[in-house]
Amino acid sequence: MKKLIVLLCMFLIPSLSLAGNLVLIRKDKECASYYEPDTIRRTQQLAMAWIVEKKDDEKYSEYLTEFDCKKGLYRQLSLRVFEPDSRVISSDAIYKEWFNVPPTTQILGVLFSKICTGN
């Protein structure tokens, strides 16, 4: 029940990506990926944070990722895709399946390292 309440609170927290408090994870020709340090939440061995992707300096998508820091697993809890005028054009439901965290050469691997191991 506690986990459900925490999860619901995370969905109700408005996206802070327009506030400018973003930390760059990676930038390439197509897009730049950031995480929002103000949205990081930790409960026991679990941690979650929003990742924001921008294309041409416009927010393109954001997704909430949950990590199991002890087991090295992750799952996507929410995904939103935006029009250039910031309207949500797509949104996905919660994924219950856990996946292995990719290496630090990938965005989720970098974020896992930052929020779970402090590197």
SERO-4910 file (N, C-alpha, C, O; in steps of 0.05 Angstrom, whole numbers):
BEGIN
 pado doro    nc1    nc2    nc3   cac1   cac2   cac3    cc1    cc2    cc3    oc1    oc2    oc3
  Met    A     16    -24      0      0      0      0     17     25      0     11     44    -14
  Lys    A     39     25     16     57     48     17     69     54    -10     71     77    -19
  Lys    A     77     32    -24     89     35    -50     69     48    -70     77     65    -86
  Leu    A     44     40    -68     24     51    -85     20     80    -80     17     96    -99
  Ile    A     20     88    -55     17    117    -48     41    133    -58     37    154    -69
  Val    A     65    122    -55     89    136    -65     87    139    -95     93    160   -106
  Leu    A     79    117   -109     77    118   -137     56    138   -147     61    153   -166
  Leu    A     33    139   -134     13    158   -141     23    187   -137     17    204   -153
  Cys    A     37    191   -115     48    218   -110     68    226   -132     68    250   -141
  Met    A     83    207   -142    102    213   -163     88    222   -189     97    240   -203
  Phe    A     66    209   -194     51    216   -218     36    243   -215     31    257   -235
  Leu    A     30    250   -191     16    275   -186     35    299   -184     27    322   -187
  Ile    A     61    293   -180     81    315   -179     84    326   -208     89    310   -226
  Pro    A     80    351   -212     82    362   -239    111    360   -249    130    361   -233
  Ser    A    114    357   -274    140    356   -286    154    383   -281    143    404   -285
  Leu    A    179    381   -271    194    405   -265    213    413   -288    229    431   -284
  Ser    A    211    400   -310    230    404   -332    230    432   -343    250    441   -354
  Leu    A    208    446   -340    207    474   -350    221    493   -330    226    516   -337
  Ala    A    226    484   -306    239    501   -286    269    504   -291    281    522   -279
  Gly    A    280    489   -309    308    492   -316    327    477   -298    352    480   -302
  Asn    A    318    462   -279    336    447   -261    341    419   -273    333    399   -262
  Leu    A    355    419   -296    361    394   -309    391    389   -309    406    408   -312
  Val    A    399    364   -307    427    356   -308    431    340   -333    418    319   -337
  Leu    A    449    348   -350    454    334   -375    466    306   -370    485    303   -355
  Ile    A    454    287   -384    465    259   -383    481    255   -408    504    246   -407
  Arg    A    469    260   -431    483    257   -457    470    274   -478    446    279   -477
  Lys    A    486    283   -497    477    299   -519    489    288   -544    513    283   -545
  Asp    A    472    284   -565    483    276   -591    469    293   -612    455    312   -606
  Lys    A    472    285   -638    460    301   -659    430    302   -658    418    323   -666
  Glu    A    417    281   -649    388    280   -650    374    292   -626    354    306   -629
  Cys    A    385    287   -602    372    298   -578    391    300   -555    414    289   -555
  Ala    A    382    313   -534    397    314   -509    379    302   -487    355    307   -486
  Ser    A    392    286   -470    378    273   -448    387    284   -421    411    287   -417
  Tyr    A    368    290   -404    373    302   -378    359    286   -357    340    271   -363
  Tyr    A    367    290   -332    350    280   -310    345    304   -291    359    324   -291
  Glu    A    323    301   -276    314    322   -258    321    314   -230    307    298   -218
  Pro    A    343    325   -218    351    318   -192    329    323   -170    328    309   -150
  Asp    A    313    343   -175    292    349   -155    270    327   -154    254    326   -135
  Thr    A    269    310   -174    248    289   -175    258    262   -165    242    243   -164
  Ile    A    283    260   -157    294    235   -147    281    228   -121    280    244   -102
  Arg    A    270    204   -119    258    194    -95    270    166    -88    273    150   -106
  Arg    A    276    162    -63    287    137    -54    271    125    -32    263    139    -13
  Thr    A    265     99    -33    252     84    -12    266     57    -10    264     41    -29
  Gln    A    279     52     12    294     28     16    313     23     -7    331     40    -11
  Gln    A    310      1    -22    329     -4    -43    320      7    -70    334      4    -90
  Leu    A    297     20    -71    286     31    -96    292     61    -98    292     75    -79
  Ala    A    296     70   -123    300     98   -129    287    104   -156    287     87   -173
  Met    A    276    128   -158    263    135   -184    269    164   -190    274    181   -172
  Ala    A    269    170   -216    273    198   -225    262    201   -253    258    182   -268
  Trp    A    256    226   -260    246    233   -287    270    239   -305    290    251   -297
  Ile    A    268    229   -329    288    234   -350    273    251   -371    251    244   -379
  Val    A    286    272   -381    274    290   -401    291    289   -426    316    292   -424
  Glu    A    278    286   -449    293    287   -475    284    312   -489    260    318   -491
  Lys    A    303    327   -500    297    351   -516    309    348   -544    331    337   -547
  Lys    A    293    357   -563    302    358   -591    300    388   -599    279    400   -596
  Asp    A    322    398   -610    322    427   -618    313    445   -595    298    464   -599
  Asp    A    323    439   -571    317    454   -546    288    454   -538    280    470   -521
  Glu    A    272    437   -550    244    434   -542    240    407   -528    251    387   -537
  Lys    A    224    407   -507    219    381   -493    204    363   -512    183    369   -522
  Tyr    A    216    339   -517    204    320   -535    190    297   -519    168    289   -526
  Ser    A    203    288   -498    191    267   -481    202    268   -453    223    280   -448
  Glu    A    188    254   -436    198    251   -408    188    224   -399    166    215   -406
  Tyr    A    204    211   -383    196    185   -372    206    181   -344    228    190   -336
  Leu    A    190    168   -328    196    163   -300    207    134   -299    194    115   -308
  Thr    A    231    132   -289    244    106   -287    249     99   -258    257    116   -242
  Glu    A    243     74   -251    248     64   -224    270     43   -225    271     26   -243
  Phe    A    289     46   -206    312     27   -205    310     11   -179    302     21   -158
  Asp    A    318    -14   -181    323    -31   -157    353    -30   -154    368    -44   -168
  Cys    A    363    -13   -136    391     -8   -133    407    -32   -124    431    -35   -132
  Lys    A    395    -50   -109    409    -74   -100    411    -95   -121    432   -109   -123
  Lys    A    391    -98   -137    390   -119   -157    400   -110   -185    404   -127   -203
  Gly    A    404    -84   -189    412    -74   -215    391    -77   -236    397    -84   -259
  Leu    A    366    -71   -229    344    -73   -247    330    -46   -251    333    -28   -234
  Tyr    A    315    -43   -272    299    -19   -276    273    -26   -290    270    -47   -302
  Arg    A    254     -7   -288    229     -8   -303    219     20   -309    224     38   -293
  Gln    A    205     23   -331    194     49   -338    166     51   -325    149     33   -329
  Leu    A    161     72   -310    134     75   -297    116     93   -313     91     90   -312
  Ser    A    127    112   -328    110    130   -343    126    141   -367    151    145   -365
  Leu    A    113    146   -388    125    159   -412    105    179   -424     82    172   -428
  Arg    A    115    203   -429     98    223   -442    114    235   -465    138    241   -463
  Val    A    101    237   -488    113    250   -512     98    275   -517     73    276   -515
  Phe    A    112    296   -525    101    323   -528    103    334   -556    121    327   -572
  Glu    A     83    351   -563     84    368   -587    102    391   -580    108    396   -557
  Pro    A    112    406   -601    129    429   -595    116    450   -577    130    465   -563
  Asp    A     89    452   -577     75    471   -559     70    460   -531     55    472   -516
  Ser    A     84    438   -524     83    426   -498     58    409   -492     54    400   -470
  Arg    A     40    405   -512     17    388   -508     26    359   -508     43    351   -524
  Val    A     15    343   -490     21    315   -489      6    301   -512    -19    304   -515
  Ile    A     20    287   -529      8    273   -552      7    243   -548     -7    229   -562
  Ser    A     22    233   -528     22    205   -523     30    200   -494     47    215   -483
  Ser    A     19    180   -482     25    173   -455     21    143   -451      1    132   -459
  Asp    A     40    130   -438     39    102   -433     33     96   -404     39    112   -386
  Ala    A     23     72   -399     17     63   -372     42     51   -359     63     51   -371
  Ile    A     38     42   -335     60     30   -319     69      3   -331     52    -13   -339
  Tyr    A     95     -1   -332    107    -26   -340    115    -41   -314    130    -31   -298
  Lys    A    105    -65   -311    111    -80   -286    136    -97   -288    147   -105   -268
  Glu    A    144   -103   -313    167   -120   -317    194   -105   -312    197    -82   -319
  Trp    A    212   -119   -298    238   -107   -292    258   -117   -313    256   -139   -323
  Phe    A    278   -100   -319    299   -106   -338    326   -101   -325    328    -85   -306
  Asn    A    347   -114   -335    374   -109   -325    383    -80   -333    377    -72   -356
  Val    A    396    -67   -315    406    -40   -321    428    -42   -342    446    -59   -340
  Pro    A    426    -26   -364    447    -27   -384    473    -16   -374    474     -3   -353
  Pro    A    494    -20   -390    520     -8   -382    520     22   -382    501     34   -393
  Thr    A    540     34   -370    541     64   -368    546     77   -395    549    102   -396
  Thr    A    547     62   -416    549     74   -443    521     82   -453    518     95   -473
  Gln    A    500     75   -438    473     82   -445    461    100   -423    470    100   -400
  Ile    A    441    115   -430    429    135   -413    420    123   -386    426    134   -365
  Leu    A    405    101   -387    395     90   -362    418     79   -345    416     80   -320
  Gly    A    439     70   -357    462     61   -341    476     84   -327    484     81   -304
  Val    A    478    107   -340    489    131   -328    472    140   -305    482    146   -283
  Leu    A    446    141   -309    428    150   -287    429    131   -263    429    140   -241
  Phe    A    428    105   -269    431     85   -247    456     90   -231    455     91   -206
  Ser    A    478     95   -244    503    100   -231    502    125   -213    512    125   -191
  Lys    A    489    146   -223    487    171   -208    469    169   -184    476    178   -162
  Ile    A    445    157   -187    426    157   -165    428    133   -146    418    134   -124
  Cys    A    440    111   -156    442     88   -138    469     84   -126    471     74   -103
  Thr    A    490     91   -140    517     87   -130    531    113   -124    553    113   -112
  Gly    A    520    135   -132    532    161   -126    555    168   -144    570    187   -137
  Asn    A    559    154   -166    581    160   -185    573    180   -206    590    187   -223
***
